[in-house]
Amino acid sequence: MTTAMLTSDSGPRPDDAVARTTKARPRAGLLASTRVQSILLLATLLGAWEGAVRLFKVPVHLVPPVSDIAVALWRGLATGPMAKDGFWYHGGVTLAEIALGFLIGSGVGLAIGIVVSQMPRVEALLEPYVAALQSVPKVAVAPIIVVWLGFGISSKVVIICLLTFFPVLVTSIAGFKAVDPDRIDLLRSLSATPWQIFRKAKFPSALPFVFAGLNMAAAFSVVGAVVGEFVGAQAGLGVLILQMEAQADTGGSFAVCVVLSVIGIVLTGLLRRLQRRVLHWMPADTSQRTVNA
């Protein structure tokens, strides 16, 4: 009797056990995934919300059930892209404000942060002014900006710029200060120029801090757009919320808030994807802790 016959007649082979284990792992891994657990948690919370509103008979104008919010969301998304009562038109206006304000505010904040971090005297000179301007509540300044620039998109962009400028400025300055002095000394010993030191040591070390500021700025940009539209605007999701509140359509207001949340999630997701591409040399857990700091 050959070895092959003994192996085939003696029962299950080790390869079969490995194959069964490999097939069972994806099922267990699917439930262990953080994304799947997050979706299940969201479904549980929404189900509890719906059940609590129905059970305790909460008035719809106070807290609408999830089913009403879903209907309002579907109704707003089912309209045409240019319908003045739909989400697409107003969402496009708000998204344009967010994109312009975020790019301009964060870009200027990063540029000034780079310049200030390279000049200690300028940093010491501007530090009290930056602290004073950062402490001013932007909500209080928003009506003045609307009076100056009108109800158009420009006033909303300026408000968003004010909200996104300071997080990127502060984090970028902190990032350029956090560079390892030994790396700079090593480059200087190799006769590196100031530009080479900045490009090879300072800027890569500051990037995790810069992305942390960009993530904060992305969230603030959505808030700034809605605040500006609350103060005075002709279109936008903030205007749509005010219109629905005037009509006592609480479900519609919650639906608009869902759209704003999705915009924030998409912006954060794009930034994290960009961060993974730019900071490919960093461990994923390290860069994630820096972003969440």
PyMOL commands that set and color helices and strands:
alter all, ss='L'
color gray80, all
select helices_A, chain A and resi 3-9+14-32+34-56+66-77+87-117+120-135+138-149+153-177+181-189+194-231+237-246+250-278+284-292
alter helices_A, ss='H'
color red, helices_A
deselect
rebuild
show_as cartoon
